[in-house]
Amino acid sequence: MFITNVYFKADTYSALTTSRIYQNKRSHREAVEILKKVSGTQLDSEIVDILIKIENKKMEEIFIKSGFNINQDDYDKILVK
């Protein structure tokens, strides 16, 4: 059951951040805000918090590997704490 819950939340994030025929993809920040909004009601809040931390870490790694020199203000606009 736990694995299913984690997979469902990750799939939800993926659906939000991927272009679909019926909707445009959303940014990382928009997807996280949506997940936070339904956390505790439609989605398990503990798993949502873990997923947000994982996705933020992925975004940080992308910035580091790409060599972007990003300032703290821009960083805060992209990642959701």
C-alpha positions, 0 to 999 in steps of 0.5 A, spaced: 500 500 500 505 504 501 509 503 495 502 504 491 501 511 495 508 513 493 507 511 486 501 515 485 504 521 488 510 521 483 505 520 477 501 526 479 507 530 480 509 527 473 502 529 470 502 536 472 509 537 469 508 534 463 504 537 457 498 533 455 493 533 450 488 537 455 493 541 458 500 545 458 505 542 463 506 546 469 512 549 472 515 545 478 513 551 483 506 550 480 506 543 481 508 543 488 503 548 490 498 544 487 500 538 491 501 542 497 493 545 496 491 537 496 495 535 501 492 532 507 485 531 503 486 528 497 493 526 498 497 523 504 501 529 507 507 526 509 508 523 502 507 529 499 512 532 503 517 527 501 516 528 494 517 535 494 523 534 498 526 529 492 523 534 486 527 540 489 533 536 490 533 534 483 532 541 481 538 543 485 542 538 481 540 540 475 542 547 476 549 545 479 550 540 473 548 545 468 553 550 471 547 556 472 550 561 476 543 562 480 542 567 485 538 566 492 532 570 489 531 566 483 533 560 487 527 561 491 522 563 486 523 556 482 524 551 488 518 551 494 520 550 501 
